[in-house]
């Protein structure tokens, strides 16, 4: 299953449309404009929240809690490194590796690839393709990728 995330540029708050490979809307992602820390709400087409990403405040390095179906599935944490950024998922058995600056990385669970993330070039704004191997992992993989994207953006802005 393939999902595409398009970030709209020049918006006052985060707003994404997640589409399937046919270009049909699948999920909406909206950030809170006035909040302490970054917060993203992922909703299905009927407006029901299916996932939530929340920045943890007062931490030395970027840390984001990831919820799916109202349950904490893990926290994305940027590790302290000098040259290449690295991220771990605490509280879950997910492993993340690849080139984060190029948005070209893989998320695995117990050695099995769950999702590949690739940046789509030559698009207006940023567009990312998520190739999710098992449809049962769709919401968790999407929320995890959004949390990693938030951590990358936070690091780039500081």
N, C-alpha and C positions, 0 to 999 in steps of 0.2 A: 504494500500500500504506500502510495506517495502523497505527501502533503506539501503544500507550498505556503510559505509565510511571506506576505508582502507588508513591509513597513511603510506607512505613508510618511512622506517627508514634509517638513514645515508644519507640524501640528503642535499644539500647546501641550498635549498629553499623548502618551503612547496609545496608538490605536492600530490594530493589525486585523487583517482578514486572513484566515487560514482556509485555503482551498484544497480540493482534491485534485488529482492529476487531470481531470477533465475541465478544470476551471470553475467548478461549482463551489459556492461558499459552503464551508463545513463547520467552522467555529469562528467566533469573534473574540478578540482579546482587547480589553480596555484597561488602561492604567488610571489610577486615581490622581486627579490634578492636585488637590490639596491634602497631602498626607505626609507623615513623618516616614521617610524612606519610600522606596519604590514598591508599589503593589499592583499586581496584574490579575485581572479576573478573566478566566476563560469560560465562555458560555457556548452552549449549542445554539442551533438556529432558532429554537423556541425561547431563548433567553435564560435557560436553566444553567446555573453555574456548575461546571464539571471539574474545574481545577482552579487553583489559586497559588500565586507566587508572592512571597512577602520578603522584603529585605530585612535582615536582622540588624538592628542598630547597635552602636557602641561596640563594634568589633574592629580588630586591627586590620584584617583583610576582608574583602567582600564575602558575604555569607547570605544565602537565600534559602528560606524554607519553602518546600514544594508540597502542596496538598493536592490530592486527587480524590474526588468524591467525599470531601470533608475530612479525609484521613491524611496525616503527615506521612509522606512516603520517603522523605529524606531531606538533607540540606546540602546544597551545592556550596562548596567552600573553595576559594582560590588559595592555592598553596603558596608559601613564601619561596620564590625562586628568583634568580638573577637574570636569566636570559630568556627562557621560553615559559610562557604561562602554563600552569597546570591546575586542573580542577579535580576535586574528589567529591564523591557523594557519600556523606556520612549518614548512617542509619539505614543504609540499603546496600545491597550487594551489586551495585552498578559501578562500572569502571569507565572512565572517560579518557580518551587519548587522541592526539592528532594535532593539527596546526590550527590553533584557535584564532590567530590573527587573520588567517585566510578563510576562516569559517569552513574548515574541511576537517571534520573529526568524526569519531565513532564512539557510540555508547554500547557497552557490552554488559551482560549479566552471566556470571560464572563461565566466562570464555565464549559465550554465544552472542553474536552481534544482535543488538536490539534495533538500533537505528543508525543510519549513516546521514551525516549532515553535510551539505555542499552549498556553497554560495553560488547563486545564478548570476552570471555576468551579463552586461548589456541590458539592464532593466532600469526603469525609472524608480529610484529609491533602492532600498535593499530588498532582495528576494532570496529566500533560503529554501532548498529542497530537502525534505526529510523522507528518507526511504525506510519505512518501518516494516520490519520483517514479519511480525505477527500482529494482526489487527487487534488482538486482546491487549497489546501494549500501547495502543495509539494515544490515549489520554495521558498516561504517565510519561511516555517519551516526549510528547509535545510540551508538557509542563516542565520537564527537566531541561529541554533545549531552550525554552524561554528563560529559565533561571540562569543558565549559562550565558545566554545572550545579554541578560541584564548585568551580570558580573563583568563581562567583556566591555560593555558600554561604560560601566562605572570606572573600570581601570583606564579606559581610553580617555575619559573626561577628567581624570585626576592627574 
